[in-house]
Amino acid sequence: MSLAPDGSAPPSSSTNGSTASGGSADIIEQTLTWGAHNYHPLEVVVSKAQGCWVEDPEGNRYLDMLAAYSAVNQGHLHPRIIGALVEQAGRVTLTSRAFHNDKLGPFLEQLARLSGFEKVLPMNTGAEAVETGIKAARKWGEKVKGVPAGEGEIITFEGNFHGRTTTIVGFSSDAQTRDGFGPFTPGFVSVPYGDIDALAAAMNERTVAVLAEPIQAEGGILVPPEGYLQKMRALCDQHNVLMYLDEIQTGLGRTGKMFCFEHAGIRPDLVSVGKALGGGVFPVSALLADDKVMSVFNPGDHGSTFGGNPLGAAVAMAALDVLIDEGLVARAQELGEYTFKRLRAIDSPHIAEVRGKGLLIGIEVPVSSGVAKPFCKKLMKRGLLCKETHEQVIRLAPPLVIEKSELDWALDQIEAVFTA
């Protein structure tokens, strides 16, 4: 068993796979030389992964406390998911939607029954799922609600993150996300997140949908006030507006419920899911809705060559099976409560607040302590990988398969860094 970089022994975990050629420094230099500089990752190279652990070319092991922004909820290389991938890859991988395939129907039924929605529209990336929901809401507004063509409005929220397409960044409040990419798609209205009065004031006869994250993950693990989603639901009902929730990061067990909206006891009209739906091995996303919304789509209105492909469908079914059969949703709730208790007990001037739900956790660093990235670098040196968001917040989102002993080791490292 390899030692963590600080010399302590992390909980044991086996890894397999081939080691990348060249050292980490060479690989990073190669990436920066030949790749566009649209990311600024930590200076670590991952060449192997298994469960909650990853390894670099030099053999240093790290505990993954980010899980690819919740795309690896089931852990790296889960054998059931990899098994489904390999088996299906030996049969048929892609048919396009010009033909039926034998995996799509079972996948659609499984996800519909699990979520309680009548229809599923499969896509690939999370941004595609959000774009699909925007198109569905706009067409519903025109064809069903009767909003004049081209006048429908969708209310969004400051601090949102729904993807990187030009339409989506157009309603972002992040200046860098928007800089240089205009002109932007009209028809979006932005209000402060968590302010129910501002939301009510923005509603009018042209409003077709409200698009929100039940927790703003990229925005800094921002949890709305108690009762906010229930009041949003009531406003949408009052104004005949679709309630559309983006559960791409918060869904599929991450917050201790299969879907984060379940904490509020409400049911939205549309839901986008992705990331963990692909089990960490294949991009799979989907829009969930009932017939009253999904019936606005006719053949030729919308589609994707790879959306609903048999390889992705097989992987997604296995990914959902793992979440359910291994009790990972309840595990996220239990371990999340334990993690919050330990983190909030740390006496450090460098922690302003600990917030989130389940195993979606944010540690806010006060401005007086600088920014969060140096803390992430110190944790990396101790064998723990996480990432800052919005400069002041460290996001913790480990794979839901994490063992309590592994979590304890991680929390020990966090406490050591913040009390040093």
C-alpha positions in Angstrom: 0.0 0.0 0.0 1.3 3.4 -1.0 1.7 6.1 1.6 -0.1 9.4 1.3 2.2 12.3 0.5 2.3 13.4 4.1 3.7 10.1 5.1 0.5 8.8 6.7 -1.2 5.6 5.6 -4.6 6.2 3.8 -7.2 3.4 4.0 -6.2 0.6 1.6 -7.7 0.4 -1.9 -6.6 -1.5 -4.9 -6.0 0.2 -8.3 -5.6 -1.3 -11.7 -5.0 -0.1 -15.3 -2.0 0.9 -17.3 0.4 3.7 -16.2 0.6 6.7 -18.5 3.9 7.1 -20.4 6.1 10.0 -19.2 6.1 11.8 -15.9 3.5 14.1 -14.6 5.5 17.3 -15.4 6.0 16.2 -19.0 2.3 15.3 -19.4 1.2 18.7 -17.9 3.7 20.5 -20.2 2.4 18.6 -23.2 -1.2 19.4 -22.3 -0.5 23.1 -21.9 1.5 23.2 -25.2 -1.1 21.5 -27.4 -4.4 22.2 -25.6 -6.5 25.3 -25.4 -6.1 27.0 -22.0 -9.8 27.0 -21.0 -9.1 25.2 -17.7 -6.7 25.7 -14.8 -6.5 22.3 -13.0 -4.5 21.4 -10.0 -1.1 20.2 -11.0 -1.8 16.5 -10.6 -2.0 13.9 -13.4 -4.4 10.9 -12.9 -3.3 7.8 -14.7 -5.2 5.1 -12.7 -8.4 5.1 -10.7 -10.4 2.6 -8.6 -13.3 3.3 -6.3 -12.5 6.6 -4.4 -8.8 6.5 -5.2 -6.7 7.8 -8.1 -3.0 7.5 -8.8 -0.5 9.6 -10.8 2.3 8.2 -13.1 4.8 8.3 -10.2 2.6 6.0 -8.1 1.3 8.6 -5.6 -2.2 7.9 -4.5 -4.9 10.5 -3.8 -8.4 10.3 -2.4 -10.8 11.8 -4.9 -13.1 14.2 -3.0 -14.6 15.8 -6.2 -15.9 12.7 -8.1 -15.8 14.6 -11.4 -18.3 17.1 -10.1 -20.7 14.3 -9.1 -20.3 12.3 -12.4 -18.5 9.5 -10.4 -21.1 9.0 -7.7 -20.7 5.2 -8.1 -16.9 5.4 -7.8 -14.3 5.0 -10.4 -14.5 1.8 -12.6 -17.4 0.3 -10.8 -17.2 -3.4 -11.9 -21.0 -3.6 -12.7 -20.9 -0.5 -14.8 -17.6 -1.4 -16.6 -19.1 -4.9 -17.2 -22.2 -3.4 -18.8 -20.0 -1.1 -20.9 -17.7 -4.0 -22.1 -20.6 -6.3 -22.9 -22.6 -3.8 -24.8 -19.5 -2.6 -26.7 -19.2 -6.1 -28.1 -22.7 -6.1 -29.4 -23.7 -2.7 -30.8 -22.6 0.8 -29.8 -24.5 3.3 -32.1 -27.5 3.1 -34.4 -28.6 6.8 -34.3 -32.2 7.5 -33.8 -33.0 6.6 -37.4 -33.5 3.0 -36.0 -34.7 1.5 -32.8 -32.2 -0.3 -30.5 -32.8 -2.9 -27.9 -31.4 -0.9 -24.9 -33.1 2.5 -25.3 -36.7 1.3 -24.4 -35.6 -0.5 -21.2 -33.5 2.5 -20.1 -36.3 5.0 -20.7 -38.8 2.9 -18.7 -36.3 2.4 -15.9 -35.5 6.1 -15.5 -39.2 7.1 -15.9 -40.3 4.7 -13.2 -37.5 5.7 -10.9 -38.2 9.5 -11.3 -42.0 9.3 -11.5 -42.2 11.2 -14.8 -44.1 9.9 -17.8 -41.5 10.6 -20.5 -37.7 10.7 -20.8 -35.8 12.5 -23.6 -32.2 11.2 -23.7 -29.2 13.3 -24.7 -25.5 13.2 -23.9 -24.1 16.1 -21.9 -25.7 18.1 -19.2 -25.8 21.3 -21.2 -27.6 19.4 -24.0 -30.2 18.3 -21.4 -30.7 21.9 -20.3 -30.9 23.2 -23.9 -33.6 20.5 -24.4 -35.6 21.7 -21.4 -35.4 25.3 -22.6 -36.7 24.3 -26.0 -39.5 22.3 -24.4 -40.5 25.1 -22.1 -40.6 27.7 -24.9 -42.6 25.5 -27.2 -45.0 24.6 -24.4 -45.4 28.3 -23.6 -46.3 29.1 -27.2 -48.4 26.0 -28.1 -50.1 25.3 -24.8 -50.0 28.4 -22.7 -50.6 30.7 -25.7 -47.7 33.1 -25.3 -47.2 35.0 -28.6 -44.4 33.5 -30.8 -41.0 34.8 -29.8 -42.2 36.5 -26.6 -41.8 33.7 -24.0 -39.6 34.4 -21.0 -37.7 32.0 -18.7 -36.7 33.2 -15.3 -33.2 32.2 -14.1 -31.1 33.1 -11.1 -28.0 35.0 -10.3 -25.1 32.6 -9.6 -26.5 29.9 -11.8 -24.5 27.3 -13.7 -26.3 25.2 -16.3 -23.6 24.7 -18.9 -21.4 26.4 -21.5 -23.4 26.8 -24.6 -23.9 30.3 -26.0 -27.6 30.3 -25.0 -26.8 29.2 -21.4 -23.9 31.5 -20.8 -26.1 34.3 -22.0 -28.1 34.1 -18.8 -25.2 33.6 -16.5 -24.3 36.3 -14.0 -20.6 35.3 -14.2 -18.8 38.0 -16.2 -16.0 35.7 -17.3 -18.5 33.1 -18.6 -20.1 35.8 -20.8 -17.0 37.8 -21.8 -16.6 37.9 -25.6 -19.3 35.4 -26.4 -22.2 37.7 -27.3 -24.7 38.5 -28.8 -26.8 36.4 -26.5 -30.2 34.7 -26.9 -33.0 36.9 -25.6 -35.9 35.8 -23.5 -34.3 35.3 -20.1 -34.9 37.2 -16.9 -32.5 37.0 -13.9 -33.4 37.4 -10.3 -31.5 36.9 -7.0 -31.3 33.3 -5.9 -33.3 32.6 -2.7 -35.4 35.8 -2.9 -39.0 34.7 -3.3 -40.3 38.3 -3.6 -38.0 39.0 -6.5 -39.2 35.9 -8.2 -42.9 36.8 -7.7 -42.2 40.3 -9.1 -40.6 38.9 -12.2 -43.6 36.7 -13.1 -45.9 37.9 -15.9 -48.2 36.6 -18.6 -45.2 35.9 -20.9 -43.3 33.8 -18.3 -43.2 30.2 -19.5 -40.7 28.6 -17.0 -38.5 29.1 -13.9 -35.2 27.4 -14.3 -33.3 26.8 -11.0 -30.8 24.5 -9.3 -32.2 23.2 -6.0 -28.7 23.9 -4.7 -26.3 26.1 -6.6 -23.3 23.8 -6.7 -20.9 25.7 -9.0 -22.2 28.9 -7.5 -20.6 28.0 -4.1 -22.8 25.2 -2.6 -25.6 27.8 -2.0 -28.6 26.2 -0.3 -31.8 28.3 -0.6 -33.8 29.3 2.4 -36.1 26.8 4.0 -39.4 26.6 2.1 -38.1 28.4 -1.0 -38.7 25.5 -3.4 -42.3 25.0 -2.0 -43.0 28.7 -2.5 -41.5 28.6 -6.0 -43.8 25.6 -6.8 -46.8 27.6 -5.6 -45.9 30.7 -7.7 -45.5 28.5 -10.8 -48.9 27.0 -10.2 -50.5 30.4 -9.6 -49.1 31.8 -12.9 -49.4 28.7 -15.1 -45.6 28.5 -15.3 -43.4 25.4 -15.6 -41.1 24.7 -12.7 -37.8 23.4 -14.2 -35.1 22.1 -12.0 -31.5 21.3 -13.1 -30.5 18.2 -11.1 -27.4 17.4 -13.1 -25.1 17.8 -10.1 -27.6 17.5 -7.2 -29.5 14.5 -8.5 -29.0 10.7 -8.4 -28.2 10.4 -4.7 -25.7 13.2 -4.2 -27.7 15.1 -1.5 -29.1 12.1 0.3 -32.2 11.8 -1.8 -32.5 10.3 -5.3 -33.4 13.9 -6.4 -32.7 16.9 -4.4 -36.2 18.3 -4.8 -37.5 15.4 -2.7 -36.1 17.2 0.4 -38.8 19.9 -0.2 -41.6 17.4 -0.8 -42.5 19.0 -4.2 -42.6 17.8 -7.8 -41.3 20.0 -10.6 -42.6 20.0 -14.2 -39.2 19.4 -15.8 -36.0 17.9 -14.5 -32.6 17.7 -16.2 -30.3 14.9 -15.1 -26.8 13.9 -16.3 -23.3 13.3 -14.9 -23.8 10.3 -12.6 -26.3 8.9 -15.0 -23.3 7.8 -17.1 -21.6 6.1 -14.2 -18.4 8.0 -14.7 -17.6 6.2 -17.9 -19.9 7.6 -20.7 -21.8 10.9 -21.2 -25.5 10.3 -20.7 -28.1 12.9 -19.9 -31.9 13.3 -20.1 -34.8 15.6 -19.7 -37.7 14.3 -17.5 -41.2 15.5 -17.9 -44.9 14.4 -18.1 -46.8 14.1 -21.4 -48.3 17.6 -20.9 -44.9 19.1 -21.7 -43.1 16.4 -23.7 -45.9 16.1 -26.1 -44.9 19.4 -27.7 -42.1 17.6 -29.5 -42.9 16.2 -32.9 -40.5 14.0 -35.1 -37.8 16.3 -36.4 -38.2 19.0 -33.7 -35.2 18.0 -31.7 -32.6 15.2 -31.6 -29.0 14.0 -31.3 -27.1 11.4 -33.3 -25.6 9.9 -30.1 -28.6 10.7 -27.8 -30.1 7.4 -26.6 -27.3 5.3 -28.1 -27.3 1.6 -26.9 -23.9 1.8 -25.3 -24.9 4.8 -23.2 -28.3 3.3 -22.4 -26.7 0.1 -21.1 -24.2 2.0 -19.0 -27.0 4.2 -17.6 -29.1 1.3 -16.6 -26.2 -0.3 -14.7 -25.4 3.1 -13.1 -28.9 3.4 -11.8 -28.9 -0.2 -10.6 -25.7 0.4 -8.6 -27.2 3.5 -6.9 -30.3 1.5 -5.8 -28.8 -2.0 -5.1 -25.9 -0.6 -3.0 -28.0 1.8 -1.1 -25.9 4.8 -2.1 -28.6 7.4 -1.6 -29.1 6.5 2.1 -25.3 6.3 2.4 -24.9 9.8 1.1 -27.4 11.0 3.7 -25.8 9.1 6.6 -22.2 10.0 5.8 -23.2 13.5 4.9 -24.6 14.1 8.4 -21.5 12.7 9.9 -19.2 14.8 7.7 -21.1 18.1 8.5 -20.8 17.3 12.3 -17.0 16.8 12.0 -16.4 19.8 9.8 -18.4 22.1 11.9 -16.5 21.0 14.9 -13.2 22.3 13.5 -12.1 25.4 15.3 -10.3 27.4 12.6 -10.4 31.1 11.6 -10.1 29.9 8.0 -13.6 28.4 8.0 -16.4 30.9 7.6 -19.2 28.4 7.0 -19.8 24.8 6.1 -23.0 24.2 4.1 -24.7 21.8 1.7 -26.7 18.6 1.8 -25.7 14.9 1.9 -22.3 14.6 0.3 -22.4 17.9 -1.5 -20.5 20.1 0.9 -19.0 23.6 0.7 -16.3 25.0 3.0 -16.3 28.8 2.7 -12.9 30.4 3.3 -13.3 34.0 4.7 -11.7 36.8 2.6 -9.4 37.5 5.5 -7.8 34.1 4.9 -7.3 34.7 1.2 -8.8 32.4 -1.4 -9.6 28.7 -1.3 -7.2 27.5 -3.9 -4.1 27.4 -1.7 -6.0 25.2 0.8 -6.8 22.8 -2.1 -3.1 22.7 -3.0 -2.2 21.9 0.6 -4.7 19.1 0.7 -3.4 17.7 -2.6 0.1 17.5 -1.0 -1.5 15.4 1.8 -3.1 13.1 -0.7 -6.6 14.6 -0.9 -8.1 16.0 -4.2 -10.8 18.7 -4.2 -11.4 21.9 -6.0 -12.3 25.5 -5.3 -15.4 27.2 -6.8 -16.0 31.0 -6.9 -12.7 31.6 -5.3 -13.8 31.4 -1.6 -15.4 27.9 -1.5 -13.9 24.4 -1.4 -16.3 21.9 -2.9 -16.3 18.4 -1.4 -18.3 15.7 -3.3 -16.7 12.3 -2.9 -17.9 9.2 -4.6 -20.9 7.9 -2.7 -19.2 4.5 -2.3 -16.6 6.1 0.1 -16.0 4.0 3.2 -16.3 5.7 6.6 -12.6 4.9 7.3 -11.7 6.7 4.1 -13.9 9.6 4.9 -12.4 9.8 8.4 -8.9 9.9 6.9 -10.0 12.7 4.5 -11.5 14.7 7.4 -8.3 14.3 9.4 -6.4 15.9 6.5 -8.9 18.8 6.2 -8.7 19.4 9.9 -4.9 19.3 9.9 -4.7 21.9 7.0 -7.3 24.3 8.5 -5.8 24.2 12.0 -2.1 24.4 10.9 
